[in-house]
Structures are given as structure tokens and as C-alpha cells.
Amino acid sequence: MFVYIIYSEKRSGYYVGQTADIVKRLKRHNLGIVPSTKNGTPWELVLQIKVVSRSEAIV
């Protein structure tokens, strides 16, 4: 499980999320599949932190 931060130059903003598969999730953000980030493509991964569980990720 990962907590991640991505950045969109187009939106001049960041998005924080959590996922088990960071590569797949970033791809989904950049394909415009994720509704909350589809207007900000392309997204760049700026930080990823490995966590033990989803409950740790959302603390």
C-alpha cells in the first residue's frame, strides 16, 4: 500500500491518494479515468510513501 502525491502543472495543484499499485493508479490519473483528476492531465508523481495497511495510509 502506498500514499502518494501527484502534481498537475495545468491545475497548479496537488492530489493526495492511496493505492496498492502506484504505477497502475498514476496511469489511470493520466488517462483521465479518475473523475477528480481528469481535468489536470498530465500528472507527475512527486512523492510516494510505502505504508503497511490502508488504515495507516488514511491516518
Backbone as XML, in Angstrom:
<?xml version="1.0"?>
<chain id="A" units="angstrom">
  <residue number="1" name="MET">
    <atom name="N" x="0.849" y="-1.169" z="0.000"/>
    <atom name="CA" x="0.000" y="0.000" z="0.000"/>
    <atom name="C" x="0.897" y="1.236" z="0.000"/>
  </residue>
  <residue number="2" name="PHE">
    <atom name="N" x="0.469" y="2.253" z="-0.733"/>
    <atom name="CA" x="1.221" y="3.494" z="-0.839"/>
    <atom name="C" x="0.313" y="4.694" z="-0.611"/>
  </residue>
  <residue number="3" name="VAL">
    <atom name="N" x="0.877" y="5.725" z="-0.030"/>
    <atom name="CA" x="0.300" y="7.058" z="-0.033"/>
    <atom name="C" x="1.119" y="7.807" z="-1.071"/>
  </residue>
  <residue number="4" name="TYR">
    <atom name="N" x="0.441" y="8.590" z="-1.919"/>
    <atom name="CA" x="1.177" y="9.278" z="-2.977"/>
    <atom name="C" x="0.662" y="10.697" z="-3.159"/>
  </residue>
  <residue number="5" name="ILE">
    <atom name="N" x="1.533" y="11.536" z="-3.710"/>
    <atom name="CA" x="1.167" y="12.898" z="-4.079"/>
    <atom name="C" x="1.552" y="13.074" z="-5.535"/>
  </residue>
  <residue number="6" name="ILE">
    <atom name="N" x="0.602" y="13.573" z="-6.326"/>
    <atom name="CA" x="0.878" y="13.880" z="-7.723"/>
    <atom name="C" x="0.648" y="15.371" z="-7.938"/>
  </residue>
  <residue number="7" name="TYR">
    <atom name="N" x="1.292" y="15.910" z="-8.969"/>
    <atom name="CA" x="1.204" y="17.343" z="-9.254"/>
    <atom name="C" x="0.770" y="17.565" z="-10.690"/>
  </residue>
  <residue number="8" name="SER">
    <atom name="N" x="-0.108" y="18.535" z="-10.885"/>
    <atom name="CA" x="-0.552" y="18.941" z="-12.209"/>
    <atom name="C" x="-0.136" y="20.383" z="-12.454"/>
  </residue>
  <residue number="9" name="GLU">
    <atom name="N" x="0.719" y="20.591" z="-13.443"/>
    <atom name="CA" x="1.110" y="21.954" z="-13.802"/>
    <atom name="C" x="-0.094" y="22.698" z="-14.380"/>
  </residue>
  <residue number="10" name="LYS">
    <atom name="N" x="-0.910" y="21.993" z="-15.128"/>
    <atom name="CA" x="-2.109" y="22.574" z="-15.744"/>
    <atom name="C" x="-3.045" y="23.168" z="-14.689"/>
  </residue>
  <residue number="11" name="ARG">
    <atom name="N" x="-3.222" y="22.467" z="-13.577"/>
    <atom name="CA" x="-4.085" y="22.942" z="-12.486"/>
    <atom name="C" x="-3.311" y="23.673" z="-11.399"/>
  </residue>
  <residue number="12" name="SER">
    <atom name="N" x="-1.997" y="23.661" z="-11.491"/>
    <atom name="CA" x="-1.140" y="24.228" z="-10.445"/>
    <atom name="C" x="-1.556" y="23.687" z="-9.084"/>
  </residue>
  <residue number="13" name="GLY">
    <atom name="N" x="-1.771" y="22.379" z="-9.040"/>
    <atom name="CA" x="-2.234" y="21.796" z="-7.793"/>
    <atom name="C" x="-1.775" y="20.372" z="-7.582"/>
  </residue>
  <residue number="14" name="TYR">
    <atom name="N" x="-1.965" y="19.936" z="-6.361"/>
    <atom name="CA" x="-1.569" y="18.597" z="-5.934"/>
    <atom name="C" x="-2.800" y="17.747" z="-5.646"/>
  </residue>
  <residue number="15" name="TYR">
    <atom name="N" x="-2.606" y="16.443" z="-5.702"/>
    <atom name="CA" x="-3.642" y="15.477" z="-5.348"/>
    <atom name="C" x="-2.976" y="14.418" z="-4.481"/>
  </residue>
  <residue number="16" name="VAL">
    <atom name="N" x="-3.617" y="14.078" z="-3.374"/>
    <atom name="CA" x="-3.089" y="13.060" z="-2.465"/>
    <atom name="C" x="-4.012" y="11.852" z="-2.522"/>
  </residue>
  <residue number="17" name="GLY">
    <atom name="N" x="-3.414" y="10.676" z="-2.636"/>
    <atom name="CA" x="-4.218" y="9.461" z="-2.691"/>
    <atom name="C" x="-3.506" y="8.287" z="-2.057"/>
  </residue>
  <residue number="18" name="GLN">
    <atom name="N" x="-4.177" y="7.133" z="-2.094"/>
    <atom name="CA" x="-3.586" y="5.896" z="-1.580"/>
    <atom name="C" x="-3.972" y="4.769" z="-2.517"/>
  </residue>
  <residue number="19" name="THR">
    <atom name="N" x="-3.047" y="3.830" z="-2.710"/>
    <atom name="CA" x="-3.271" y="2.730" z="-3.635"/>
    <atom name="C" x="-2.327" y="1.574" z="-3.330"/>
  </residue>
  <residue number="20" name="ALA">
    <atom name="N" x="-2.676" y="0.416" z="-3.805"/>
    <atom name="CA" x="-1.790" y="-0.744" z="-3.688"/>
    <atom name="C" x="-0.840" y="-0.825" z="-4.879"/>
  </residue>
  <residue number="21" name="ASP">
    <atom name="N" x="-1.223" y="-0.217" z="-6.013"/>
    <atom name="CA" x="-0.424" y="-0.286" z="-7.241"/>
    <atom name="C" x="-0.208" y="1.118" z="-7.785"/>
  </residue>
  <residue number="22" name="ILE">
    <atom name="N" x="0.897" y="1.726" z="-7.408"/>
    <atom name="CA" x="1.164" y="3.120" z="-7.753"/>
    <atom name="C" x="1.299" y="3.339" z="-9.257"/>
  </residue>
  <residue number="23" name="VAL">
    <atom name="N" x="1.913" y="2.403" z="-9.965"/>
    <atom name="CA" x="2.100" y="2.546" z="-11.417"/>
    <atom name="C" x="0.746" y="2.543" z="-12.129"/>
  </residue>
  <residue number="24" name="LYS">
    <atom name="N" x="-0.092" y="1.589" z="-11.785"/>
    <atom name="CA" x="-1.418" y="1.482" z="-12.397"/>
    <atom name="C" x="-2.271" y="2.710" z="-12.066"/>
  </residue>
  <residue number="25" name="ARG">
    <atom name="N" x="-2.194" y="3.163" z="-10.828"/>
    <atom name="CA" x="-3.013" y="4.306" z="-10.409"/>
    <atom name="C" x="-2.592" y="5.587" z="-11.120"/>
  </residue>
  <residue number="26" name="LEU">
    <atom name="N" x="-1.292" y="5.830" z="-11.251"/>
    <atom name="CA" x="-0.818" y="7.023" z="-11.953"/>
    <atom name="C" x="-1.257" y="6.981" z="-13.414"/>
  </residue>
  <residue number="27" name="LYS">
    <atom name="N" x="-1.202" y="5.813" z="-14.013"/>
    <atom name="CA" x="-1.651" y="5.657" z="-15.395"/>
    <atom name="C" x="-3.133" y="6.026" z="-15.514"/>
  </residue>
  <residue number="28" name="ARG">
    <atom name="N" x="-3.950" y="5.571" z="-14.566"/>
    <atom name="CA" x="-5.385" y="5.895" z="-14.578"/>
    <atom name="C" x="-5.617" y="7.403" z="-14.425"/>
  </residue>
  <residue number="29" name="HIS">
    <atom name="N" x="-4.825" y="8.060" z="-13.586"/>
    <atom name="CA" x="-4.932" y="9.520" z="-13.457"/>
    <atom name="C" x="-4.616" y="10.180" z="-14.797"/>
  </residue>
  <residue number="30" name="ASN">
    <atom name="N" x="-3.553" y="9.746" z="-15.440"/>
    <atom name="CA" x="-3.122" y="10.383" z="-16.680"/>
    <atom name="C" x="-3.969" y="10.030" z="-17.895"/>
  </residue>
  <residue number="31" name="LEU">
    <atom name="N" x="-4.731" y="8.959" z="-17.828"/>
    <atom name="CA" x="-5.667" y="8.626" z="-18.906"/>
    <atom name="C" x="-7.005" y="9.345" z="-18.740"/>
  </residue>
  <residue number="32" name="GLY">
    <atom name="N" x="-7.174" y="10.061" z="-17.630"/>
    <atom name="CA" x="-8.412" y="10.785" z="-17.382"/>
    <atom name="C" x="-9.540" y="9.915" z="-16.871"/>
  </residue>
  <residue number="33" name="ILE">
    <atom name="N" x="-9.217" y="8.746" z="-16.345"/>
    <atom name="CA" x="-10.228" y="7.810" z="-15.843"/>
    <atom name="C" x="-10.744" y="8.219" z="-14.462"/>
  </residue>
  <residue number="34" name="VAL">
    <atom name="N" x="-9.902" y="8.862" z="-13.675"/>
    <atom name="CA" x="-10.280" y="9.274" z="-12.315"/>
    <atom name="C" x="-10.999" y="10.628" z="-12.405"/>
  </residue>
  <residue number="35" name="PRO">
    <atom name="N" x="-12.296" y="10.677" z="-12.081"/>
    <atom name="CA" x="-13.072" y="11.910" z="-12.251"/>
    <atom name="C" x="-12.469" y="13.147" z="-11.577"/>
  </residue>
  <residue number="36" name="SER">
    <atom name="N" x="-11.940" y="12.991" z="-10.388"/>
    <atom name="CA" x="-11.434" y="14.157" z="-9.652"/>
    <atom name="C" x="-10.127" y="14.709" z="-10.199"/>
  </residue>
  <residue number="37" name="THR">
    <atom name="N" x="-9.456" y="13.977" z="-11.082"/>
    <atom name="CA" x="-8.176" y="14.458" z="-11.619"/>
    <atom name="C" x="-8.147" y="14.536" z="-13.139"/>
  </residue>
  <residue number="38" name="LYS">
    <atom name="N" x="-9.263" y="14.219" z="-13.810"/>
    <atom name="CA" x="-9.233" y="14.140" z="-15.269"/>
    <atom name="C" x="-8.946" y="15.477" z="-15.946"/>
  </residue>
  <residue number="39" name="ASN">
    <atom name="N" x="-9.254" y="16.592" z="-15.307"/>
    <atom name="CA" x="-9.002" y="17.899" z="-15.909"/>
    <atom name="C" x="-7.593" y="18.421" z="-15.664"/>
  </residue>
  <residue number="40" name="GLY">
    <atom name="N" x="-6.750" y="17.628" z="-15.025"/>
    <atom name="CA" x="-5.409" y="18.103" z="-14.707"/>
    <atom name="C" x="-4.287" y="17.394" z="-15.429"/>
  </residue>
  <residue number="41" name="THR">
    <atom name="N" x="-4.616" y="16.518" z="-16.361"/>
    <atom name="CA" x="-3.568" y="15.728" z="-17.025"/>
    <atom name="C" x="-2.609" y="16.627" z="-17.793"/>
  </residue>
  <residue number="42" name="PRO">
    <atom name="N" x="-1.353" y="16.301" z="-17.825"/>
    <atom name="CA" x="-0.699" y="15.148" z="-17.209"/>
    <atom name="C" x="-0.354" y="15.396" z="-15.738"/>
  </residue>
  <residue number="43" name="TRP">
    <atom name="N" x="-0.319" y="14.306" z="-14.987"/>
    <atom name="CA" x="0.053" y="14.334" z="-13.576"/>
    <atom name="C" x="1.443" y="13.746" z="-13.415"/>
  </residue>
  <residue number="44" name="GLU">
    <atom name="N" x="2.206" y="14.336" z="-12.507"/>
    <atom name="CA" x="3.573" y="13.874" z="-12.232"/>
    <atom name="C" x="3.644" y="13.394" z="-10.782"/>
  </residue>
  <residue number="45" name="LEU">
    <atom name="N" x="4.192" y="12.220" z="-10.584"/>
    <atom name="CA" x="4.366" y="11.685" z="-9.234"/>
    <atom name="C" x="5.481" y="12.455" z="-8.537"/>
  </residue>
  <residue number="46" name="VAL">
    <atom name="N" x="5.173" y="13.053" z="-7.389"/>
    <atom name="CA" x="6.187" y="13.810" z="-6.662"/>
    <atom name="C" x="6.605" y="13.145" z="-5.356"/>
  </residue>
  <residue number="47" name="LEU">
    <atom name="N" x="5.744" y="12.263" z="-4.814"/>
    <atom name="CA" x="6.091" y="11.592" z="-3.564"/>
    <atom name="C" x="5.295" y="10.305" z="-3.439"/>
  </residue>
  <residue number="48" name="GLN">
    <atom name="N" x="5.961" y="9.264" z="-2.981"/>
    <atom name="CA" x="5.264" y="8.025" z="-2.637"/>
    <atom name="C" x="5.863" y="7.482" z="-1.353"/>
  </residue>
  <residue number="49" name="ILE">
    <atom name="N" x="4.997" y="7.047" z="-0.466"/>
    <atom name="CA" x="5.420" y="6.507" z="0.820"/>
    <atom name="C" x="4.765" y="5.147" z="0.995"/>
  </residue>
  <residue number="50" name="LYS">
    <atom name="N" x="5.565" y="4.132" z="1.223"/>
    <atom name="CA" x="5.037" y="2.787" z="1.441"/>
    <atom name="C" x="4.524" y="2.699" z="2.876"/>
  </residue>
  <residue number="51" name="VAL">
    <atom name="N" x="3.305" y="2.200" z="3.011"/>
    <atom name="CA" x="2.700" y="2.005" z="4.326"/>
    <atom name="C" x="2.283" y="0.544" z="4.463"/>
  </residue>
  <residue number="52" name="VAL">
    <atom name="N" x="2.070" y="0.120" z="5.683"/>
    <atom name="CA" x="1.757" y="-1.276" z="5.958"/>
    <atom name="C" x="0.320" y="-1.632" z="5.563"/>
  </residue>
  <residue number="53" name="SER">
    <atom name="N" x="-0.610" y="-0.707" z="5.793"/>
    <atom name="CA" x="-2.021" y="-1.026" z="5.570"/>
    <atom name="C" x="-2.796" y="0.206" z="5.120"/>
  </residue>
  <residue number="54" name="ARG">
    <atom name="N" x="-4.013" y="-0.030" z="4.653"/>
    <atom name="CA" x="-4.873" y="1.074" z="4.240"/>
    <atom name="C" x="-5.208" y="1.966" z="5.436"/>
  </residue>
  <residue number="55" name="SER">
    <atom name="N" x="-5.415" y="1.370" z="6.596"/>
    <atom name="CA" x="-5.725" y="2.171" z="7.782"/>
    <atom name="C" x="-4.570" y="3.100" z="8.138"/>
  </residue>
  <residue number="56" name="GLU">
    <atom name="N" x="-3.346" y="2.651" z="7.936"/>
    <atom name="CA" x="-2.187" y="3.520" z="8.165"/>
    <atom name="C" x="-2.136" y="4.622" z="7.107"/>
  </residue>
  <residue number="57" name="ALA">
    <atom name="N" x="-2.532" y="4.312" z="5.896"/>
    <atom name="CA" x="-2.496" y="5.281" z="4.801"/>
    <atom name="C" x="-3.450" y="6.443" z="5.024"/>
  </residue>
  <residue number="58" name="ILE">
    <atom name="N" x="-4.585" y="6.182" z="5.642"/>
    <atom name="CA" x="-5.590" y="7.239" z="5.781"/>
    <atom name="C" x="-5.528" y="7.984" z="7.112"/>
  </residue>
  <residue number="59" name="VAL">
    <atom name="N" x="-4.551" y="7.690" z="7.924"/>
    <atom name="CA" x="-4.405" y="8.382" z="9.210"/>
    <atom name="C" x="-3.905" y="9.789" z="8.987"/>
  </residue>
</chain>
